[in-house]
Amino acid sequence: MATQKSGSSKFIIASGSFVAVVLILGMLYKTGNLSRQDDFELMGVIPEQIIIETVDQIPEMPSAEIPQPIIEPPAVTEPVAVVEEEPVVEPEPPAKPTAPPLPTLDNSDNMVRNLLLVAQSPKGLSQWLQLDDLIRRSASFMDGLARGSVSDKVLPLGAPEGRFTTHRQDNVIWLNAGNYERYNNVTGILLSLDMKNMANFFHKIRPLLETAFAELGYRPRQMDGIILQTIDNILTTPVIVEPLKLTRDSVVYKFANPELEALMPLQKQLLRAGPENTRRIQQQAKALREALLNP
């Protein structure tokens, strides 16, 4: 089966994202019979077994640096010398604008909702943001995405619409292209997010994110590396325009092409969303990467 590689490295969240981005990508897996698989799917239509391993040591994650935006100090007007006998009173320099203090990590949910939700926000986004402990959840979710895994237990973002369907032809199982439309709603929510605003949101809450990642054992540069690695995983997902051939082991469907089956779970979820949705999500990922690296 032919594959096409998407562009070079560049969300999300959530927000996930991030939500975006983050946000940009929750996908659910499970094993079990076909009649119940849709209860746990988001960006995946083929149930797969989730193996959650407890690790004694934190795996080495890439270090990177997302540059901070440069805030120019306000210009100070030079006093004009006045030749008079009376003393010259120099004008006071204008006060530098100060951002309101951030809440504590434990009390940050309302701030996140207020910053991300606007009048035109899609209904699905407001539903995602009804979860509690949003920043901690996003940090843990992105930690998994950077390693190519997805956890619906950390950030459950809902299930795709309709039912998963396949068809057989000459004893070959094919994924119905109509399944791709089941993910249009989720993709639409991600596309509604302005990536420049998401980058600004990231810089605004960065101290809280660093605290959440520190609780997971990561340094700030590792946090930046995790975010950029997540974006790279999305951008390196192949876009498959040909019909997808499947195999079935008991109730579990797999890609018949071993190269596709060997992809990261995150990347296989994107494949199952269809080529058009994958391209749209990758465009958002590129925009987010550009906004983060060029504040």
C-alpha positions in Angstrom: 0.0 0.0 0.0 1.5 3.4 -1.0 2.0 6.0 1.7 2.8 9.6 1.5 4.9 11.3 4.2 3.5 14.6 5.6 5.7 17.7 6.0 8.6 18.4 8.3 8.3 18.8 12.1 6.2 21.7 13.4 -0.6 22.1 18.9 -2.9 21.0 21.2 -5.3 21.8 23.6 -6.7 20.6 25.0 -6.4 22.1 23.8 -4.7 19.6 24.2 -4.4 21.4 24.3 -2.9 20.8 23.8 -6.5 21.2 24.3 -5.7 22.1 21.4 -3.3 20.4 20.4 -3.0 19.5 21.7 -6.7 19.3 22.5 -6.0 18.7 18.9 -6.0 14.8 19.2 -7.6 12.4 21.7 -8.2 8.9 20.4 -9.5 6.0 22.3 -8.7 2.3 22.3 -10.2 -0.9 23.8 -10.6 -4.6 23.3 -13.8 -6.4 23.5 -16.7 -7.3 21.2 -17.6 -5.2 18.2 -21.0 -4.2 19.5 -19.4 -2.1 22.4 -16.3 -0.7 20.7 -17.7 2.7 19.9 -18.2 3.5 23.6 -14.5 4.0 23.9 -13.4 5.4 20.5 -12.6 9.0 19.6 -10.0 9.1 16.8 -9.7 5.3 16.4 -12.2 3.1 14.7 -10.3 -0.2 15.1 -10.2 -1.4 18.7 -6.7 -2.1 20.1 -5.6 -3.4 23.4 -4.2 -0.8 25.8 -1.2 -1.9 27.8 -0.5 0.5 30.7 2.9 -0.1 32.1 4.3 1.3 35.4 7.8 2.5 34.9 10.2 2.9 37.8 12.3 5.5 35.9 11.0 8.3 33.7 12.0 7.6 30.1 14.5 10.0 28.6 12.6 12.7 26.7 14.0 15.1 24.1 15.1 18.5 25.4 14.2 21.6 23.4 13.5 25.2 24.0 10.3 27.1 22.9 11.4 30.7 22.8 9.7 33.2 25.1 7.9 36.1 23.4 9.9 39.3 23.7 8.0 42.0 25.5 9.4 45.5 24.7 9.4 47.9 27.6 7.3 51.0 27.1 9.3 53.9 25.7 10.2 56.6 28.2 9.9 60.1 27.0 13.1 62.1 27.6 12.5 65.2 29.7 12.9 68.4 27.8 15.4 70.8 29.4 13.9 74.1 30.3 16.1 77.1 31.0 14.4 78.7 33.9 15.2 79.8 37.4 12.6 77.4 38.8 13.7 73.8 39.2 12.8 71.5 36.3 10.3 68.8 37.3 11.0 65.6 35.4 7.9 63.6 34.4 7.6 60.2 35.9 8.1 57.3 33.5 4.9 55.5 32.7 4.2 52.4 34.8 5.0 49.1 33.1 1.9 47.0 32.5 1.7 44.0 34.8 -0.2 40.8 34.0 -2.6 39.6 36.7 -1.1 36.9 38.9 -1.7 33.3 37.9 -3.8 31.2 40.2 -2.3 28.1 41.8 -2.3 24.9 39.8 -5.1 23.5 42.0 -7.3 26.5 41.3 -6.5 27.0 37.6 -9.5 25.4 35.8 -11.7 28.4 35.7 -8.9 30.5 34.3 -8.3 28.0 31.5 -12.0 27.9 30.6 -12.2 31.7 30.6 -9.1 32.0 28.4 -10.2 29.3 25.9 -13.9 29.7 25.6 -15.3 32.6 23.5 -18.8 33.2 22.2 -18.1 31.4 18.9 -16.6 28.3 20.6 -18.1 25.0 19.4 -20.2 23.1 21.9 -17.8 20.2 21.9 -14.9 22.3 23.2 -16.9 23.5 26.2 -17.8 19.9 26.9 -14.1 19.0 26.9 -13.3 21.8 29.3 -15.8 20.7 31.9 -13.2 18.2 33.1 -11.3 19.1 36.3 -7.6 19.5 36.8 -7.2 20.5 33.2 -3.5 21.5 33.2 -2.4 18.4 35.0 -4.4 16.3 32.6 -3.0 18.1 29.6 0.6 17.6 30.8 0.0 13.8 31.4 -1.8 13.5 28.0 1.0 15.2 26.1 3.6 13.1 27.9 1.8 10.1 26.4 1.4 11.6 22.9 5.1 12.4 22.7 5.8 8.6 23.1 3.0 7.9 20.6 0.4 6.6 23.0 -3.1 7.8 23.8 -4.9 7.5 27.1 -8.6 8.0 27.3 -8.4 7.6 31.1 -6.3 10.8 31.3 -8.3 13.0 28.9 -11.6 11.4 27.8 -12.7 13.5 24.8 -15.7 11.5 23.7 -16.5 9.0 21.0 -16.9 9.3 17.2 -20.4 9.4 15.8 -22.1 6.5 14.3 -20.9 2.9 14.1 -17.7 1.4 12.8 -18.3 -0.6 9.6 -16.2 -2.8 7.3 -17.0 -4.9 4.2 -15.6 -8.0 2.6 -14.6 -8.6 -0.9 -13.0 -11.9 -2.1 -12.3 -12.8 1.6 -10.5 -9.5 2.1 -11.7 -7.1 4.9 -11.8 -3.4 3.9 -12.3 -0.4 6.1 -15.4 1.5 4.8 -14.5 5.0 3.8 -17.7 6.2 5.3 -16.1 5.7 8.7 -13.9 8.8 8.2 -17.0 11.1 8.4 -17.5 9.9 12.0 -14.5 12.1 13.0 -15.5 15.3 11.2 -17.0 16.7 14.4 -13.8 16.2 16.5 -11.7 17.5 13.6 -13.9 20.5 13.3 -13.4 21.4 16.9 -9.6 21.3 16.5 -9.8 23.4 13.3 -11.9 26.0 15.2 -8.9 26.8 17.4 -6.6 29.7 16.3 -3.1 28.4 16.7 -1.6 31.8 17.4 -4.0 32.3 20.2 -3.1 28.8 21.5 0.6 29.7 21.5 -0.2 32.9 23.4 -2.3 30.8 25.8 0.7 28.4 26.3 3.1 31.3 27.1 0.5 32.8 29.5 0.1 29.6 31.6 3.6 28.3 31.1 4.6 28.6 34.8 1.6 26.4 35.7 2.5 23.9 32.9 6.1 23.7 34.1 4.8 22.9 37.6 2.5 20.2 36.2 5.4 18.7 34.2 7.7 19.0 37.2 5.3 16.8 39.2 5.9 14.2 36.4 9.6 14.6 36.9 10.4 16.7 33.9 12.5 19.9 33.6 11.2 22.9 31.6 13.4 22.1 28.5 12.1 18.5 28.6 8.5 19.9 28.7 9.3 21.9 25.6 10.8 18.8 23.9 7.6 16.8 24.8 5.3 19.4 23.2 7.4 19.6 20.0 7.8 15.8 19.8 4.0 15.4 20.0 3.7 17.8 17.0 6.4 15.9 15.1 4.6 12.6 15.7 1.5 14.1 14.1 3.4 15.6 11.2 5.2 12.4 10.3 2.0 10.4 10.1 1.6 9.1 6.5 -1.5 10.2 4.6 -3.2 7.1 3.1 -5.6 7.9 0.2 -6.0 4.2 -0.9 -8.6 1.9 0.8 -7.3 0.4 4.0 -7.1 -3.4 4.1 -7.6 -5.0 7.5 -7.1 -8.3 9.2 -9.0 -9.6 12.2 -7.8 -11.6 15.1 -10.8 -12.6 17.2 -12.6 -9.2 17.7 -9.5 -7.1 17.1 -9.0 -5.4 13.8 -5.5 -4.6 12.6 -4.0 -3.1 9.4 -3.0 -5.8 7.0 0.0 -3.7 5.9 2.7 -4.4 8.4 4.3 -1.0 8.0 1.1 0.7 8.9 0.4 -1.7 11.8 3.9 -0.9 13.1 3.1 2.8 13.4 2.6 4.5 16.8 -0.9 4.2 18.2 -1.3 7.9 17.8 -0.4 7.8 14.2 -2.7 4.8 13.5 -5.5 6.7 15.1 -4.9 9.5 12.6 -5.0 7.0 9.8 -8.4 5.8 10.9 -9.7 9.4 10.8 -9.1 9.4 7.0 -6.7 11.3 4.7 -8.6 14.6 4.7 -9.0 14.8 8.4 -5.3 13.8 8.8 -4.3 16.6 6.5 -6.4 19.2 8.3 -5.0 18.2 11.7 -1.4 18.3 10.3 -2.0 21.8 9.0 -3.1 22.9 12.5 0.0 21.2 14.0 2.2 23.1 11.6 0.6 26.3 12.5 1.0 25.6 16.2 4.7 24.8 15.8 5.3 27.9 13.8 3.5 30.1 16.4 5.4 28.5 19.3 8.8 28.8 17.7 8.3 32.3 16.4 6.5 34.2 19.1 
